[in-house]
Amino acid sequence: MDWIPVNDLSRALSGQADAIQEVVARVVGSGWLVQGPEHRAFQDELAAFLGVDHALGVASGTDALELALRATAPADRPVVLTAANCGGYTTTAARRAGLRVRYADVDPESLLLTAATVEAALDDTVGVVVVTHLYGRTADVAPVVELCHARGIRVVEDCAQSLGATLPAGRAGSFGDAATFSFYPTKNLGALGDGGAVATRSDEVATVVQELRQYGWTSKYTITRDGGRNSRLDELQAALLRHRLPQLEGWNARRREIIGHYADHAPASVRVLPAPDESHAGHLAVVVVEDRARLQEHLAGLGVRTDVHYPVPDHRQPAVADEYRGLTLPVTEQAADRVLSLPVFPELTDLEVERVGRALASF
Ligand SMILES: *Cc1c(COP(=O)(O)O)cnc(C)c1O
């Protein structure tokens, strides 16, 4: 069968082969491989794109979360509050940062945290709230920031899936105390391997992340900040990301167009999470359906691959489930059984998109 993949990086790579060769040649010719001019320029260009003062390259999105949490968590409040339906990255990062994790349920319509779901789960131990702009949709984060700041709590936005998403008041990633990004190859802005970034308006947060990402150095060979590590974005990745960043918004628009087509063709039993405007980066085309197994089988029978983001909520992950045995998050748990991701990436052809639309319509 002629399968339609959920994602296919080879199409973008072959389409950009010449540009990639040129970027590699430029970096190799420069003699700089880490922390050089491409990285500096990418940091500046990303910060300008986001409308914030600082962007700092790191080695992955998970590292970005870990370092952002370490730079924002108040010393006397060792708990991070977040959602449990976002793939476990914040949980992994917070535990690496030595912080405990508490979970709030999500809004049933958007499957995102809101000020109301956060407020219901806050207590005096929470020092940082991580809001994930899941699937590419910008959460209504300004009211969360207002609620949290009034209580001395910091807010980190996880923008790994939402780079380019824009509200009238600013880009996703420009609202909280810090924001984190991933350039893993399947993200909307992907590198040729791993990469990530932390963005912030705060000079203080930027300084801490800058020191932590490179051994705790304040200057070469002088370790001033304890607990540092090595987490860098190399020149090759930075140069390729510079080449791709100006194309991001066009790619995101194509992703939204594809999701819109699915929304127009889905039957009433399949709820397509909408990506109506620029507040959504179109990272994933997610539907909510009661009988997921049946829809998955129906689509597979018509050559449409699907995936689940994410099947296991954080508080049910085997590594930590013992700690959360008493916790129930009804919306999160139901969503884990009902969400299904359809193919979406900019290089999908119109014919493929129409085939997916027809396959949905015939369910
Ligand atoms: C991909 C992703 C991450 C982690 O990024 P890596 O670069 O793979 O470490 C974090 N949060 C979300 C929501 C993601 O989708």
The ligand as an SDF file (V2000), in Angstrom:
LIG
                    3D

 15 15  0  0  0  0  0  0  0  0999 V2000
   10.1680   17.4470   22.0020 C   0  0  0  0  0  0  0  0  0  0  0  0
    9.6580   18.0530   23.2510 C   0  0  0  0  0  0  0  0  0  0  0  0
   10.4980   18.3290   24.3420 C   0  0  0  0  0  0  0  0  0  0  0  0
   11.9100   17.8390   24.4350 C   0  0  0  0  0  0  0  0  0  0  0  0
   12.7720   18.2300   23.4450 O   0  0  0  0  0  0  0  0  0  0  0  0
   14.0900   17.3480   23.1340 P   0  0  0  0  0  0  0  0  0  0  0  0
   14.8780   18.2690   22.2500 O   0  0  0  0  0  0  0  0  0  0  0  0
   13.6490   16.0970   22.4470 O   0  0  0  0  0  0  0  0  0  0  0  0
   14.7850   17.0910   24.4260 O   0  0  0  0  0  0  0  0  0  0  0  0
    9.9830   18.9910   25.4290 C   0  0  0  0  0  0  0  0  0  0  0  0
    8.6790   19.3350   25.4750 N   0  0  0  0  0  0  0  0  0  0  0  0
    7.8320   19.0580   24.4700 C   0  0  0  0  0  0  0  0  0  0  0  0
    6.4100   19.4770   24.6000 C   0  0  0  0  0  0  0  0  0  0  0  0
    8.2820   18.4040   23.3300 C   0  0  0  0  0  0  0  0  0  0  0  0
    7.4300   18.1300   22.3410 O   0  0  0  0  0  0  0  0  0  0  0  0
  1  2  1  0
  2  3  1  0
  2 14  2  0
  3  4  1  0
  3 10  2  0
  4  5  1  0
  5  6  1  0
  6  7  2  0
  6  8  1  0
  6  9  1  0
 10 11  1  0
 11 12  2  0
 12 13  1  0
 12 14  1  0
 14 15  1  0
M  END
$$$$
